[in-house]
Amino acid sequence: MLRNREFDAAELSMSSYCVTLGRDNPDFIAIPVFPSRFFRHSCIFVSAKSGIEKPSDLVGKRIGVPEYQMTAPVWIRGILQDEYGIDPASVTYVTGGEEEPGREEKLKLNLPDKFKVEPIGPNQTLTRMLADGEIDALHTARAPSTFYSEPHNVRRLFPDFVQVEKAYFGKTNIFPIMHVVAIRRDIYEKNRWIAQALYKAFVQAQQLTYEQLRVSASLKTMLPWQIAAVEETIATLGDQWWPYGIEKNRHVLETFTRYHHEQGLSPRQLTIEDMFAPETFAEFKI
């Protein structure tokens, strides 16, 4: 979708979408539907050879990221900055394939000089480099395979990440957004009704999912303690724990757009009005 605009609408990386909004005549317009959310403290991995024991030890280190502009590392850098005082410009970022060599940034970036970003070699992978100590840490969306195959070489910065992430939510009321649904702008401009219609459909589908996850007669997932997990989630995050819409997510979105700008990915901090079709700002009743 980002490279070739293949679909009328699609799920997009929130960061990649925001990068496109910095261009002349942006290709897409989003609706406030967020198919992917994830707390990211669990996704900071460190090499046993790095000597890193706490967040402040990351300063001055070489940190792998599959792509600098990926949404997960944007959140990780922002959280480390706000919660632990780690300046995103205080480290060197090393980009490339996590498990396979040859990955490149999907979008061309124009970063301020203070950010140090360099690619790995054509035959290297971040996973192997982390285990061998060639990079000190890894900010990623998925656990590197060496975390499981070589636990003596690779570990999490926050081993007790569930408690850390619950405390983070309790303090900030932020459940990080990873992906958004976007419509090709040419399709939207010819069919302005499509934004709210599609948004309504997603909201109705989500409501069905909330209801199904509470059904104990037959589980909707392969998690044996699904009902207990749902009840615990409601107790911690509320009964609408994965909100769609503008107002329920304004604080999360504004935090992300601030991170995006501070990390050199947006020339200015985007506003909510920049990001979403105006038809989706109006409340509606089902």
N, C-alpha and C positions, 0 to 999 in steps of 0.2 A: 504493500500500500504506500509506504513512504517513498520507495524508489520509482514505482511505475503507476501509482494511482489506479490499481487494478479493480477496486471495488467501489460501489456506491457509498457504502459505509463500512467501517471496520473498527475493531479494537486496536488502539494505538498506545505505545509507551507515552506516559504523560510528559516526560522530558522531551522526547523526540517531537511530540506535538507542539510543545512550547517553543522549541527551536524553530519550527516552521513558521510560527507567528512572528518571528523577527525578520522575515523576508518580505520583499515587495509582493503584493498579491498572493497571500497565503493560500495554499491548496485546500485547506480543510477548515471546518467549523465544528466544534464539539457540542455534545449534549451532556448534562451532568449525571452521567451513568458511569460507574466505576467498577468494572468487572473484576479487577485485581487490587487487593489491598494486602499489606504485609508489614508487620513490625520487623525492623531490620537489624536489631542488635545481635541477633543470632547469626548474621551473615558477615561478620567481621572475623576472619580467620588469620591466625598468626603462625609463623614458622617457629618451631622450638629452638632454632638456632639464632633467633633474632634478639632474644633477651627481653622481649616485650611481655610485661606482666599487667600493666594497667594502661588506660587510654593515653595518659600523658607521655608514655614511652613511644608513641607513634611519631612524635615530632621528629623531623629530620630523616625519616625512614623512606625506603622504597616500597610503594604500595601498588599491587596489581589491581587493575580494573579491566574487565573485558572491553568496555568502551567508556570513555570519560563521561559522555553525555547520558549514559544509562540512568533510568529513574532510580534504581536501587542505590547506586553509589551517590547520587545527588542527595538522597535522604540521609544516607550514612554520614557523608561529610557534614551535612547541616546539623544532624543530631550531635555529632562529635564536637562541632563548634559551639552550639548552644548549651549543651549539657556538660561538656568537659573542657571547654576552652581551647580546642584544637583548631588553629587557623587552617582552612583548607589549602592555603598556599605554603604551608610549612613543611610539606612532604613532596617527594617526587612520585608522580603517577606513571605506571608502566602498563601499557595497553596491549591487548592481543587475545588470541583464543585461550579460553580456559582449559578445555580438554582436547581441542584440535588446533593445530597451527593455522595461521592465515587469516584470522578475523581482523576486520578493519572497522573504523567508525562508519556507521550507516550514513551519517550526515557530515558534511564539511563544517568544521568548527573554526572560529576566529577568536581565540582566547586571549585575554590580556597576558602580557609577558611574565607577570609574577607567577603564573601557574606553570609548573614544570611537568610536561607530558611527553613521554617518549615511547615509541613502539618496541616490542620485543623482536627477536630475530625471526626469520621466516620459518624456522623449524622448531621454535620453542613453544611451550605452553605454560600458562600461569600456574596450573596445578603442579606440574613438575618443578618449576622454579621455586614455588613456595616450600615444597617438601625438602628441596636441596638447599634452601637458605639463600637462593639467588635474589629473591625478594623477601621482604620482612613480613608483609601482611597482604591480605587480599580482601577487597570490598567487592561483593558479588551478589547475584540474585539466587545462586544455587550453591550448595555445598560442593567443594572440590572433591573429586574421587579419592584423593590421598588422605582426606580427613577420615575416611572409613578404612582405607587399605593400609595407611601408615599413621595410626593415631599417636605414635611416639614422636612423629615429625611435625604434625599439623594439629592445631587445637583451636577452639573458639576463644576470642578475647573475653567473652562473657559466658562462661560455662552454665551459669544459672540464669540464662537469658529470659525464661518465662517470667520469673519474678522481677527482673530488671525491666522488661517490657511492660508488665502490669504497673509498675511504679511510674514508668515514663507516661503511660496513659493517664494515670491518676493525677499526675502533675500538670500535663499539657492538654489533656483531652484530645490528643491527636492519634488517630489510627491511619497511618500513612497510605496515601493513594498511589498506586503504581500505574494503572492503565485507565484510559478514558475511551468512550465511543465517539468517533468522529465521522462526519459526513463530508464527502467531496463538495467543495464550495460551489462548483458549477451546478451540481445536482440540487443542492439546497436553494440556490438563488432562483432556479426554475420552479421549485416546489416548496415554498416556504413553510407550508403546513407540515412537512415531513419531520421537522425537528421535534415539535411537541407530540405528534402522533407516535413517533418512535420512542420518545421518552416515556410516554404513558404505557406503551407496551412493555418496556423494560421494568417499570415500577410494578405493573400487575404481575409479571413473571416472577419478580423478586418476592412479592407478597406470598405467592404460592409456595416458593421455596422456604420462606420462613415457617409457613404452616407445616410443610412436609417434614422439615427437620425436627419438629416436635412430636411427630407420630411414632409411637412405640410399638404398634402392632406389627409393623415390618419396617426395618431400618432402610433409609434411603441412601446410606453410604456404607462402606465396608468397615466403619469404625465401631467396634463392639460396645463402647461406652459413649456412643453418640449423644444419647439423651442427657447423660451427666455432663458432657462437654457443652451442650447447648445451654443447660441450666447454669453452669458456671460462667459461660460467656455472658449470658443475660445479667447475672449478678454483678459482673465486672464492667461491661460496656453498655448495658441497657438492652431492652427488647428489640430495638431497631439498631442492631449493632453494626450494620453495614450500610449506612445511609446513602441514598441518592439525593439529588437536588442541590440547589445553590446554598440556601441559608444554613442547613445543617452541616455543610462542609466548608463554609466560608473561611473559618479559622485555619483549617487544614490546607486549603488551596492557597491562601495568602502566605502561609508559612513556606509552602513549596515554591511559590513564585519568587519569594525573597531569596531562598537558597539558590534558585536557578540564576537569578541576577548576580548575587554575590559571588557565585562560582564562575562567572564569566560566560554563561551560556545564553543569557538574554541581555541585549544592549540596555534595557531598562526593566524595572520590575513590571511584569504584566499585571493588568487588572482583571478582575472576574469578568467584566464586560468585554474585555479583549478576547476571552477564551470561549464563551458559550453563546449559542444562538439566543437572541433576545426572547424568542417565543417560549423558551424553557424557564424564564424567570417568573412567569405567572403561576400562581398556585392553581391546582385543579382538584376536583373531588371525583373519586371513583364510585 
